[in-house]
Amino acid sequence: MPRFLGLILARGGSKRLPRKNVLPMAGKPLLAWTVAAAKAARRLDRVILSTDDDEIAAVGREYGAEVPFTRPAELASDTATGLDVILHALRTLAEQGQHYDYVVILQPTSPLRSAQDIDGAIELLLEKHADAVVSVCETDHPPEWSNTLPDDRSMAGFYRPGIRSTRSQDLPRSYRLNGAVYVYSCDRTLRSGSLDMDDNCYAYIMPRERSVDIDSAIDFEIAQLFLKRFGTETTA
């Protein structure tokens, strides 16, 4: 059976919402919601936390995540890429004799993602014999209604041809990445050094109410409202 590593990424620095990973949300630190979902997922063989921050590491351990190493400072900067952080974790674990077939990336900023979502994404990957699966949700509004604006904010040419007279329900259903679950083949990731989505990557669809991705104080309050009202088992 393939082995799946649950890898939670949580650095200490956050400019838009300082210390967001340990801020209290619906009775426990934000990070704790992701740890709980990962621990409850049936398909994950191990759940570890990659962080550079002692407080975040302590919270992770308290709620059941392993912290087998400290992330180097250069991989906790604003310029460090997610790929760099993932490769560091996989190589460090390999040096410790731990090898996995797939890595499941879980960000604390998606606290509404459930254990069922994690398992569902993994099951889709196995069903499709895929190299990767990423979670998505429907867009709030049709992307055809969006465009850039020039410096003078003129709306001339804002609508794409034929869109202005088209009802929203007649437009094709569209989706966006929601940041909740990313599953990658370890071998392919290490070999290619890329997280690009190609022909062998598939979408795991989640409902919008479980797809809040916290980047600002407003996002935080929205997620907290949903957690207090529904917990992490909200359904479409």
CYANA upper distance limits for C-alpha pairs under 8 A (distance plus 0.5 A):
  2 PRO  CA    100 TYR  CA      8.01
  2 PRO  CA    101 ASP  CA      6.16
  2 PRO  CA    102 TYR  CA      8.00
  3 ARG  CA     44 LEU  CA      8.01
  3 ARG  CA     45 ASP  CA      6.70
  3 ARG  CA    100 TYR  CA      5.59
  3 ARG  CA    101 ASP  CA      5.68
  3 ARG  CA    102 TYR  CA      6.89
  4 PHE  CA     43 ARG  CA      7.36
  4 PHE  CA     44 LEU  CA      5.60
  4 PHE  CA     45 ASP  CA      5.96
  4 PHE  CA     46 ARG  CA      7.68
  4 PHE  CA    100 TYR  CA      6.46
  4 PHE  CA    101 ASP  CA      6.66
  4 PHE  CA    102 TYR  CA      5.38
  4 PHE  CA    103 VAL  CA      6.22
  4 PHE  CA    104 VAL  CA      7.37
  5 LEU  CA     44 LEU  CA      6.41
  5 LEU  CA     45 ASP  CA      6.43
  5 LEU  CA     46 ARG  CA      5.81
  5 LEU  CA     47 VAL  CA      6.78
  5 LEU  CA     48 ILE  CA      8.26
  5 LEU  CA    100 TYR  CA      6.78
  5 LEU  CA    101 ASP  CA      8.48
  5 LEU  CA    102 TYR  CA      6.75
  5 LEU  CA    103 VAL  CA      5.23
  5 LEU  CA    104 VAL  CA      6.40
  6 GLY  CA     38 ALA  CA      7.26
  6 GLY  CA     44 LEU  CA      6.45
  6 GLY  CA     45 ASP  CA      7.97
  6 GLY  CA     46 ARG  CA      6.40
  6 GLY  CA     47 VAL  CA      5.00
  6 GLY  CA     48 ILE  CA      6.76
  6 GLY  CA    103 VAL  CA      6.60
  6 GLY  CA    104 VAL  CA      5.32
  6 GLY  CA    105 ILE  CA      6.81
  6 GLY  CA    106 LEU  CA      7.59
  7 LEU  CA     47 VAL  CA      6.56
  7 LEU  CA     48 ILE  CA      5.79
  7 LEU  CA     49 LEU  CA      6.42
  7 LEU  CA     50 SER  CA      7.54
  7 LEU  CA    103 VAL  CA      7.19
  7 LEU  CA    104 VAL  CA      6.36
  7 LEU  CA    105 ILE  CA      5.55
  7 LEU  CA    106 LEU  CA      6.55
  8 ILE  CA     34 THR  CA      8.31
  8 ILE  CA     35 VAL  CA      8.23
  8 ILE  CA     47 VAL  CA      8.01
  8 ILE  CA     48 ILE  CA      6.75
  8 ILE  CA     49 LEU  CA      5.23
  8 ILE  CA     50 SER  CA      6.61
  8 ILE  CA    105 ILE  CA      6.55
  8 ILE  CA    106 LEU  CA      5.29
  8 ILE  CA    107 GLN  CA      6.23
  8 ILE  CA    108 PRO  CA      7.62
  9 LEU  CA     49 LEU  CA      6.66
  9 LEU  CA     50 SER  CA      5.67
  9 LEU  CA     51 THR  CA      7.01
  9 LEU  CA    105 ILE  CA      7.83
  9 LEU  CA    106 LEU  CA      7.11
  9 LEU  CA    107 GLN  CA      6.09
  9 LEU  CA    108 PRO  CA      7.76
 10 ALA  CA     21 ASN  CA      7.22
 10 ALA  CA     31 LEU  CA      8.45
 10 ALA  CA     49 LEU  CA      7.77
 10 ALA  CA     50 SER  CA      6.80
 10 ALA  CA     51 THR  CA      5.76
 10 ALA  CA     52 ASP  CA      8.49
 10 ALA  CA     56 ILE  CA      7.88
 10 ALA  CA    107 GLN  CA      7.48
 10 ALA  CA    108 PRO  CA      7.24
 11 ARG  CA     21 ASN  CA      8.47
 11 ARG  CA     50 SER  CA      8.17
 11 ARG  CA     51 THR  CA      5.48
 11 ARG  CA     52 ASP  CA      6.25
 11 ARG  CA     53 ASP  CA      6.89
 11 ARG  CA     56 ILE  CA      8.30
 11 ARG  CA     76 ALA  CA      6.29
 12 GLY  CA     19 ARG  CA      7.00
 12 GLY  CA     21 ASN  CA      8.17
 12 GLY  CA     51 THR  CA      7.72
 12 GLY  CA     52 ASP  CA      6.93
 12 GLY  CA     53 ASP  CA      5.67
 12 GLY  CA     56 ILE  CA      7.65
 12 GLY  CA     76 ALA  CA      7.98
 13 GLY  CA     18 PRO  CA      7.59
 13 GLY  CA     19 ARG  CA      7.41
 13 GLY  CA     76 ALA  CA      7.85
 13 GLY  CA     77 SER  CA      8.01
 14 SER  CA     18 PRO  CA      5.39
 14 SER  CA     19 ARG  CA      6.66
 14 SER  CA     20 LYS  CA      7.42
 16 ARG  CA    215 ASP  CA      7.53
 16 ARG  CA    216 SER  CA      6.60
 17 LEU  CA    215 ASP  CA      7.56
 17 LEU  CA    216 SER  CA      6.31
 17 LEU  CA    217 ALA  CA      6.91
 19 ARG  CA     23 LEU  CA      6.83
 20 LYS  CA     30 LEU  CA      7.64
 21 ASN  CA     29 PRO  CA      7.53
 21 ASN  CA     30 LEU  CA      5.85
 21 ASN  CA     31 LEU  CA      5.74
 21 ASN  CA     56 ILE  CA      7.67
 21 ASN  CA    108 PRO  CA      6.93
 21 ASN  CA    109 THR  CA      7.85
 22 VAL  CA     29 PRO  CA      5.26
 22 VAL  CA     30 LEU  CA      5.96
 22 VAL  CA     31 LEU  CA      6.51
 22 VAL  CA     55 GLU  CA      8.48
 22 VAL  CA     56 ILE  CA      7.01
 22 VAL  CA     59 VAL  CA      7.99
 23 LEU  CA     29 PRO  CA      5.77
 23 LEU  CA     30 LEU  CA      6.24
 24 PRO  CA     28 LYS  CA      5.65
 24 PRO  CA     29 PRO  CA      4.81
 24 PRO  CA     30 LEU  CA      6.49
 25 MET  CA     29 PRO  CA      6.15
 25 MET  CA     30 LEU  CA      5.95
 25 MET  CA    224 GLN  CA      6.34
 26 ALA  CA    224 GLN  CA      6.34
 26 ALA  CA    227 LEU  CA      6.97
 26 ALA  CA    228 LYS  CA      6.35
 28 LYS  CA     32 ALA  CA      6.98
 28 LYS  CA     33 TRP  CA      8.27
 29 PRO  CA     33 TRP  CA      7.94
 29 PRO  CA     59 VAL  CA      8.17
 30 LEU  CA     34 THR  CA      8.15
 30 LEU  CA    108 PRO  CA      7.01
 30 LEU  CA    109 THR  CA      8.00
 30 LEU  CA    111 PRO  CA      7.32
 31 LEU  CA     35 VAL  CA      7.00
 31 LEU  CA     56 ILE  CA      8.45
 31 LEU  CA     59 VAL  CA      8.07
 31 LEU  CA     60 GLY  CA      7.57
 31 LEU  CA    108 PRO  CA      5.45
 31 LEU  CA    109 THR  CA      8.26
 31 LEU  CA    111 PRO  CA      8.12
 32 ALA  CA     36 ALA  CA      6.54
 32 ALA  CA     59 VAL  CA      7.82
 32 ALA  CA     60 GLY  CA      7.33
 32 ALA  CA     63 TYR  CA      6.57
 32 ALA  CA    108 PRO  CA      8.42
 33 TRP  CA     37 ALA  CA      6.84
 33 TRP  CA    108 PRO  CA      7.85
 33 TRP  CA    111 PRO  CA      5.78
 33 TRP  CA    112 LEU  CA      8.13
 34 THR  CA     38 ALA  CA      6.63
 34 THR  CA    106 LEU  CA      7.63
 34 THR  CA    107 GLN  CA      7.73
 34 THR  CA    108 PRO  CA      5.94
 34 THR  CA    110 SER  CA      7.77
 34 THR  CA    111 PRO  CA      6.10
 34 THR  CA    113 ARG  CA      7.95
 35 VAL  CA     39 LYS  CA      6.55
 35 VAL  CA     47 VAL  CA      8.31
 35 VAL  CA     60 GLY  CA      7.56
 35 VAL  CA     63 TYR  CA      7.09
 35 VAL  CA     64 GLY  CA      7.35
 35 VAL  CA     65 ALA  CA      6.75
 36 ALA  CA     40 ALA  CA      6.66
 36 ALA  CA     63 TYR  CA      7.59
 36 ALA  CA     64 GLY  CA      8.19
 37 ALA  CA     41 ALA  CA      6.75
 37 ALA  CA    113 ARG  CA      7.75
 37 ALA  CA    114 SER  CA      5.81
 37 ALA  CA    115 ALA  CA      5.01
 37 ALA  CA    118 ILE  CA      8.43
 38 ALA  CA     44 LEU  CA      7.76
 38 ALA  CA     47 VAL  CA      7.12
 38 ALA  CA    115 ALA  CA      6.54
 38 ALA  CA    118 ILE  CA      7.87
 39 LYS  CA     44 LEU  CA      8.24
 39 LYS  CA     47 VAL  CA      7.27
 39 LYS  CA     64 GLY  CA      7.82
 39 LYS  CA     65 ALA  CA      8.26
 39 LYS  CA    115 ALA  CA      8.32
 40 ALA  CA    115 ALA  CA      6.08
 41 ALA  CA    115 ALA  CA      5.02
 41 ALA  CA    116 GLN  CA      7.21
 41 ALA  CA    118 ILE  CA      6.88
 41 ALA  CA    119 ASP  CA      6.44
 42 ARG  CA    115 ALA  CA      8.28
 42 ARG  CA    119 ASP  CA      7.07
 43 ARG  CA    118 ILE  CA      8.42
 43 ARG  CA    119 ASP  CA      6.24
 43 ARG  CA    122 ILE  CA      7.70
 47 VAL  CA     65 ALA  CA      6.13
 47 VAL  CA     66 GLU  CA      6.76
 48 ILE  CA     65 ALA  CA      5.81
 48 ILE  CA     66 GLU  CA      5.00
 48 ILE  CA     67 VAL  CA      6.15
 48 ILE  CA     68 PRO  CA      7.79
 49 LEU  CA     57 ALA  CA      7.82
 49 LEU  CA     60 GLY  CA      7.33
 49 LEU  CA     65 ALA  CA      6.68
 49 LEU  CA     66 GLU  CA      6.58
 49 LEU  CA     67 VAL  CA      5.73
 49 LEU  CA     68 PRO  CA      8.44
 50 SER  CA     67 VAL  CA      7.27
 50 SER  CA     69 PHE  CA      7.80
 50 SER  CA     70 THR  CA      7.30
 50 SER  CA     71 ARG  CA      6.48
 50 SER  CA     85 VAL  CA      8.47
 50 SER  CA     89 ALA  CA      7.65
 51 THR  CA     56 ILE  CA      7.49
 51 THR  CA     57 ALA  CA      7.03
 51 THR  CA     70 THR  CA      6.50
 51 THR  CA     71 ARG  CA      5.66
 51 THR  CA     76 ALA  CA      8.20
 52 ASP  CA     57 ALA  CA      8.41
 52 ASP  CA     70 THR  CA      6.01
 52 ASP  CA     71 ARG  CA      5.14
 52 ASP  CA     72 PRO  CA      6.84
 52 ASP  CA     73 ALA  CA      6.88
 52 ASP  CA     76 ALA  CA      6.96
 53 ASP  CA     57 ALA  CA      6.65
 53 ASP  CA     70 THR  CA      8.44
 54 ASP  CA     58 ALA  CA      6.66
 55 GLU  CA     59 VAL  CA      6.79
 56 ILE  CA     60 GLY  CA      6.61
 57 ALA  CA     61 ARG  CA      6.72
 57 ALA  CA     67 VAL  CA      7.01
 58 ALA  CA     62 GLU  CA      6.62
 59 VAL  CA     63 TYR  CA      6.92
 60 GLY  CA     64 GLY  CA      6.82
 60 GLY  CA     65 ALA  CA      5.63
 60 GLY  CA     66 GLU  CA      7.74
 60 GLY  CA     67 VAL  CA      8.02
 61 ARG  CA     65 ALA  CA      5.50
 61 ARG  CA     66 GLU  CA      6.48
 61 ARG  CA     67 VAL  CA      7.37
 69 PHE  CA     92 THR  CA      8.39
 71 ARG  CA     75 LEU  CA      7.05
 71 ARG  CA     76 ALA  CA      7.66
 71 ARG  CA     85 VAL  CA      8.44
 72 PRO  CA     76 ALA  CA      7.36
 73 ALA  CA     77 SER  CA      7.33
 74 GLU  CA     80 ALA  CA      7.44
 75 LEU  CA     80 ALA  CA      5.63
 75 LEU  CA     81 THR  CA      8.12
 75 LEU  CA     84 ASP  CA      7.60
 75 LEU  CA     85 VAL  CA      6.64
 76 ALA  CA     80 ALA  CA      6.81
 80 ALA  CA     84 ASP  CA      7.18
 80 ALA  CA     85 VAL  CA      7.97
 81 THR  CA     85 VAL  CA      7.08
 82 GLY  CA     86 ILE  CA      6.69
 83 LEU  CA     87 LEU  CA      6.56
 83 LEU  CA    193 GLY  CA      7.96
 83 LEU  CA    194 SER  CA      7.52
 83 LEU  CA    195 LEU  CA      7.31
 84 ASP  CA     88 HIS  CA      6.64
 85 VAL  CA     89 ALA  CA      6.85
 86 ILE  CA     90 LEU  CA      6.77
 87 LEU  CA     91 ARG  CA      6.52
 87 LEU  CA    189 THR  CA      8.46
 87 LEU  CA    190 LEU  CA      7.21
 88 HIS  CA     92 THR  CA      6.47
 89 ALA  CA     93 LEU  CA      6.62
 90 LEU  CA     94 ALA  CA      6.59
 90 LEU  CA     99 HIS  CA      8.24
 90 LEU  CA    186 CYS  CA      8.31
 91 ARG  CA     95 GLU  CA      6.75
 92 THR  CA     96 GLN  CA      7.04
 93 LEU  CA     97 GLY  CA      6.91
 93 LEU  CA     98 GLN  CA      5.60
 93 LEU  CA     99 HIS  CA      7.39
 94 ALA  CA     98 GLN  CA      5.38
 94 ALA  CA     99 HIS  CA      6.00
100 TYR  CA    186 CYS  CA      7.25
101 ASP  CA    185 SER  CA      6.58
101 ASP  CA    186 CYS  CA      5.91
101 ASP  CA    187 ASP  CA      7.34
102 TYR  CA    183 VAL  CA      7.25
102 TYR  CA    184 TYR  CA      6.00
102 TYR  CA    185 SER  CA      4.97
102 TYR  CA    186 CYS  CA      5.38
102 TYR  CA    187 ASP  CA      8.35
103 VAL  CA    183 VAL  CA      6.27
103 VAL  CA    184 TYR  CA      5.90
103 VAL  CA    185 SER  CA      7.00
103 VAL  CA    186 CYS  CA      6.54
104 VAL  CA    181 VAL  CA      7.36
104 VAL  CA    182 TYR  CA      6.08
104 VAL  CA    183 VAL  CA      4.89
104 VAL  CA    184 TYR  CA      6.99
105 ILE  CA    181 VAL  CA      6.49
105 ILE  CA    182 TYR  CA      5.50
105 ILE  CA    183 VAL  CA      6.79
106 LEU  CA    110 SER  CA      8.41
106 LEU  CA    180 ALA  CA      6.76
106 LEU  CA    181 VAL  CA      6.09
106 LEU  CA    182 TYR  CA      7.45
107 GLN  CA    179 GLY  CA      7.73
107 GLN  CA    180 ALA  CA      6.98
107 GLN  CA    181 VAL  CA      8.26
109 THR  CA    180 ALA  CA      8.46
109 THR  CA    213 ASP  CA      5.96
109 THR  CA    214 ILE  CA      5.34
109 THR  CA    215 ASP  CA      7.89
110 SER  CA    179 GLY  CA      7.37
110 SER  CA    180 ALA  CA      5.80
110 SER  CA    210 ARG  CA      8.45
110 SER  CA    211 SER  CA      7.32
110 SER  CA    212 VAL  CA      6.60
110 SER  CA    213 ASP  CA      5.57
110 SER  CA    214 ILE  CA      7.10
111 PRO  CA    212 VAL  CA      8.30
111 PRO  CA    223 ALA  CA      7.84
111 PRO  CA    232 THR  CA      8.06
112 LEU  CA    209 GLU  CA      8.28
112 LEU  CA    210 ARG  CA      5.28
112 LEU  CA    211 SER  CA      7.24
112 LEU  CA    212 VAL  CA      7.52
112 LEU  CA    223 ALA  CA      7.66
112 LEU  CA    226 PHE  CA      8.38
112 LEU  CA    227 LEU  CA      7.43
112 LEU  CA    231 GLY  CA      7.89
112 LEU  CA    232 THR  CA      5.38
112 LEU  CA    233 GLU  CA      8.35
113 ARG  CA    117 ASP  CA      6.75
113 ARG  CA    118 ILE  CA      8.22
113 ARG  CA    180 ALA  CA      6.66
113 ARG  CA    210 ARG  CA      6.11
113 ARG  CA    211 SER  CA      7.50
113 ARG  CA    232 THR  CA      6.85
114 SER  CA    118 ILE  CA      7.17
114 SER  CA    232 THR  CA      5.98
114 SER  CA    233 GLU  CA      6.86
115 ALA  CA    119 ASP  CA      6.76
116 GLN  CA    120 GLY  CA      6.26
117 ASP  CA    121 ALA  CA      6.62
117 ASP  CA    181 VAL  CA      8.32
117 ASP  CA    206 MET  CA      8.01
118 ILE  CA    122 ILE  CA      6.93
118 ILE  CA    181 VAL  CA      7.10
119 ASP  CA    123 GLU  CA      6.57
120 GLY  CA    124 LEU  CA      6.67
120 GLY  CA    204 TYR  CA      8.06
121 ALA  CA    125 LEU  CA      6.82
121 ALA  CA    133 VAL  CA      6.92
121 ALA  CA    134 VAL  CA      7.98
121 ALA  CA    135 SER  CA      7.85
121 ALA  CA    181 VAL  CA      7.90
121 ALA  CA    183 VAL  CA      7.88
121 ALA  CA    204 TYR  CA      6.13
122 ILE  CA    126 LEU  CA      6.84
122 ILE  CA    133 VAL  CA      8.11
122 ILE  CA    183 VAL  CA      7.56
123 GLU  CA    127 GLU  CA      6.54
124 LEU  CA    128 LYS  CA      6.57
124 LEU  CA    133 VAL  CA      7.99
124 LEU  CA    202 TYR  CA      8.46
124 LEU  CA    204 TYR  CA      7.73
125 LEU  CA    129 HIS  CA      6.31
125 LEU  CA    130 ALA  CA      5.52
125 LEU  CA    131 ASP  CA      7.80
125 LEU  CA    132 ALA  CA      7.10
125 LEU  CA    133 VAL  CA      6.44
125 LEU  CA    183 VAL  CA      8.37
125 LEU  CA    202 TYR  CA      7.92
126 LEU  CA    130 ALA  CA      7.12
128 LYS  CA    202 TYR  CA      8.47
130 ALA  CA    200 ASN  CA      5.71
130 ALA  CA    201 CYS  CA      6.40
130 ALA  CA    202 TYR  CA      7.64
131 ASP  CA    184 TYR  CA      6.54
131 ASP  CA    185 SER  CA      5.74
131 ASP  CA    188 ARG  CA      7.73
131 ASP  CA    200 ASN  CA      6.14
131 ASP  CA    201 CYS  CA      6.44
132 ALA  CA    182 TYR  CA      7.92
132 ALA  CA    183 VAL  CA      5.78
132 ALA  CA    184 TYR  CA      5.00
132 ALA  CA    185 SER  CA      6.75
132 ALA  CA    197 MET  CA      8.06
132 ALA  CA    200 ASN  CA      7.23
132 ALA  CA    201 CYS  CA      5.09
132 ALA  CA    202 TYR  CA      7.02
133 VAL  CA    182 TYR  CA      6.46
133 VAL  CA    183 VAL  CA      5.57
133 VAL  CA    184 TYR  CA      7.31
133 VAL  CA    201 CYS  CA      5.89
133 VAL  CA    202 TYR  CA      5.29
133 VAL  CA    203 ALA  CA      6.16
133 VAL  CA    204 TYR  CA      7.06
134 VAL  CA    177 LEU  CA      7.93
134 VAL  CA    181 VAL  CA      6.36
134 VAL  CA    182 TYR  CA      5.08
134 VAL  CA    183 VAL  CA      6.82
134 VAL  CA    201 CYS  CA      8.02
134 VAL  CA    202 TYR  CA      6.99
134 VAL  CA    203 ALA  CA      5.69
134 VAL  CA    204 TYR  CA      6.42
135 SER  CA    177 LEU  CA      6.68
135 SER  CA    178 ASN  CA      6.67
135 SER  CA    179 GLY  CA      7.26
135 SER  CA    180 ALA  CA      6.63
135 SER  CA    181 VAL  CA      5.79
135 SER  CA    182 TYR  CA      7.03
135 SER  CA    203 ALA  CA      6.14
135 SER  CA    204 TYR  CA      5.05
135 SER  CA    205 ILE  CA      6.30
135 SER  CA    206 MET  CA      7.16
136 VAL  CA    175 TYR  CA      6.71
136 VAL  CA    176 ARG  CA      5.86
136 VAL  CA    177 LEU  CA      4.88
136 VAL  CA    178 ASN  CA      5.54
136 VAL  CA    179 GLY  CA      8.11
136 VAL  CA    203 ALA  CA      6.76
136 VAL  CA    204 TYR  CA      6.54
136 VAL  CA    205 ILE  CA      5.52
136 VAL  CA    206 MET  CA      6.48
136 VAL  CA    211 SER  CA      8.49
137 CYS  CA    175 TYR  CA      5.86
137 CYS  CA    176 ARG  CA      6.19
137 CYS  CA    177 LEU  CA      7.13
137 CYS  CA    178 ASN  CA      6.70
137 CYS  CA    205 ILE  CA      5.96
137 CYS  CA    206 MET  CA      5.59
137 CYS  CA    207 PRO  CA      6.25
137 CYS  CA    208 ARG  CA      6.19
137 CYS  CA    211 SER  CA      7.27
138 GLU  CA    173 ARG  CA      7.78
138 GLU  CA    174 SER  CA      6.28
138 GLU  CA    175 TYR  CA      4.72
138 GLU  CA    176 ARG  CA      6.75
138 GLU  CA    205 ILE  CA      8.46
138 GLU  CA    207 PRO  CA      7.80
138 GLU  CA    208 ARG  CA      7.11
139 THR  CA    143 PRO  CA      8.18
139 THR  CA    174 SER  CA      6.38
139 THR  CA    175 TYR  CA      5.57
139 THR  CA    176 ARG  CA      6.36
141 HIS  CA    145 TRP  CA      7.83
142 PRO  CA    146 SER  CA      8.11
142 PRO  CA    168 SER  CA      7.43
142 PRO  CA    171 LEU  CA      7.83
142 PRO  CA    173 ARG  CA      8.19
142 PRO  CA    174 SER  CA      7.29
143 PRO  CA    174 SER  CA      7.97
144 GLU  CA    159 TYR  CA      8.04
144 GLU  CA    160 ARG  CA      7.48
144 GLU  CA    163 ILE  CA      7.49
145 TRP  CA    159 TYR  CA      7.36
145 TRP  CA    163 ILE  CA      8.38
146 SER  CA    158 PHE  CA      8.36
146 SER  CA    159 TYR  CA      8.42
147 ASN  CA    158 PHE  CA      6.59
147 ASN  CA    159 TYR  CA      8.08
148 THR  CA    158 PHE  CA      8.12
149 LEU  CA    153 ARG  CA      5.87
149 LEU  CA    154 SER  CA      7.31
149 LEU  CA    155 MET  CA      7.72
149 LEU  CA    158 PHE  CA      8.17
150 PRO  CA    154 SER  CA      6.92
159 TYR  CA    163 ILE  CA      6.78
159 TYR  CA    164 ARG  CA      6.69
160 ARG  CA    164 ARG  CA      8.00
162 GLY  CA    166 THR  CA      7.42
166 THR  CA    170 ASP  CA      7.10
166 THR  CA    171 LEU  CA      7.71
167 ARG  CA    171 LEU  CA      7.38
178 ASN  CA    211 SER  CA      6.08
178 ASN  CA    212 VAL  CA      7.79
178 ASN  CA    213 ASP  CA      7.04
179 GLY  CA    211 SER  CA      8.22
179 GLY  CA    213 ASP  CA      6.99
180 ALA  CA    211 SER  CA      7.37
180 ALA  CA    213 ASP  CA      8.02
184 TYR  CA    188 ARG  CA      8.23
184 TYR  CA    189 THR  CA      7.28
184 TYR  CA    195 LEU  CA      8.47
185 SER  CA    189 THR  CA      6.51
186 CYS  CA    190 LEU  CA      6.46
187 ASP  CA    191 ARG  CA      6.41
188 ARG  CA    192 SER  CA      6.25
188 ARG  CA    193 GLY  CA      8.34
189 THR  CA    193 GLY  CA      5.87
189 THR  CA    194 SER  CA      6.40
189 THR  CA    195 LEU  CA      7.20
190 LEU  CA    194 SER  CA      8.42
197 MET  CA    201 CYS  CA      6.16
206 MET  CA    210 ARG  CA      7.25
206 MET  CA    211 SER  CA      7.33
206 MET  CA    236 ALA  CA      8.50
207 PRO  CA    211 SER  CA      7.03
207 PRO  CA    235 THR  CA      7.35
207 PRO  CA    236 ALA  CA      5.67
208 ARG  CA    212 VAL  CA      7.65
208 ARG  CA    236 ALA  CA      8.19
209 GLU  CA    226 PHE  CA      7.98
209 GLU  CA    234 THR  CA      7.56
209 GLU  CA    235 THR  CA      8.24
209 GLU  CA    236 ALA  CA      7.99
210 ARG  CA    232 THR  CA      7.87
210 ARG  CA    234 THR  CA      7.27
210 ARG  CA    235 THR  CA      8.40
212 VAL  CA    219 ASP  CA      7.39
212 VAL  CA    222 ILE  CA      8.14
212 VAL  CA    223 ALA  CA      6.64
213 ASP  CA    219 ASP  CA      7.38
214 ILE  CA    219 ASP  CA      5.38
214 ILE  CA    220 PHE  CA      6.08
214 ILE  CA    223 ALA  CA      8.07
215 ASP  CA    219 ASP  CA      6.73
215 ASP  CA    220 PHE  CA      8.05
216 SER  CA    220 PHE  CA      6.83
217 ALA  CA    221 GLU  CA      6.84
218 ILE  CA    222 ILE  CA      6.78
219 ASP  CA    223 ALA  CA      6.67
220 PHE  CA    224 GLN  CA      6.64
221 GLU  CA    225 LEU  CA      6.63
222 ILE  CA    226 PHE  CA      6.94
223 ALA  CA    227 LEU  CA      6.66
224 GLN  CA    228 LYS  CA      6.57
225 LEU  CA    229 ARG  CA      6.69
226 PHE  CA    230 PHE  CA      6.16
226 PHE  CA    231 GLY  CA      7.28
227 LEU  CA    231 GLY  CA      4.76
227 LEU  CA    232 THR  CA      6.84
230 PHE  CA    234 THR  CA      6.22
